[in-house]
Amino acid sequence: DAGVIQSPRHEVTEMGQEVTLRCKPISGHNSLFWYRQTMMRGLELLIYFNNNVPIDDSGMPEDRFSAKMPNASFSTLKIQPSEPRDSAVYFCASCGGANEKLFFGSGTQLSVL
Amino acid sequence: GESVGLHLPTLSVQEGDNSIINCAYSNSASDYFIWYKQESGKGPQFIIDIRSNMDKRQGQRVTVLLNKTVKHLSLQIAATQPGDSAVYFCAEKDGAGSYQLTFGKGTKLSVIP
């Protein structure tokens, strides 16, 4: 299995632009998570899905952030409009169940200028 | 141990020596704990996990110890190698059927050749 696949690996954009991050979970995993990592705050859970349904989005910082999971093999995290303080590494992770280990993708390094 | 503030605690170890990385967790209801390794530019990688009904678990060159009385977790790496240089995170999961992992701030391990 190729693991959790994220794209793009790097994204540089200007303030106010829309940013879309993409994730393909490991085949057969029914839970998908979006995390954000910064030096100041470490790894923060933004939102997670179970069987394509958003379960907990309390970590989504603002209405500018939205996430979708249209099917079991694809999810997006969108920021519109983006701001410099959104600059971070965004990770997608998936697991096969509540008592299963979490596998992370390689992340998207986002820089908002 | 876990960091407070901006700077990660750093552990420097001579190649071949054993390393011990500590983690204090806060939720007495947590029943599942994981150690992750994160190398520069990569996503967190699963190392070893332990459930709350155990106090020790061994893997290849790694051992996790759990002391529920004082809510303390440690990761021991035997015969540390340069490839072990990374940031190590402990993560805990609430036992109430939650999927959500809460991550510590991490400890940076530097192996001196």
Interface residues (C-beta under 8 A of the other chain):
Chain A: V4 S31 F33 M39 M40 G42 L43 L45 Y48 N50 I55 D56 F91 A93 C95 A98 N99 K101 L102 F103 F104 G105 S106 G107
Chain B: L6 Y32 I34 Y36 G41 K42 G43 P44 Q45 F46 D49 F89 A91 G97 S98 Y99 Q100 L101 T102 F103 G104 K105 G106
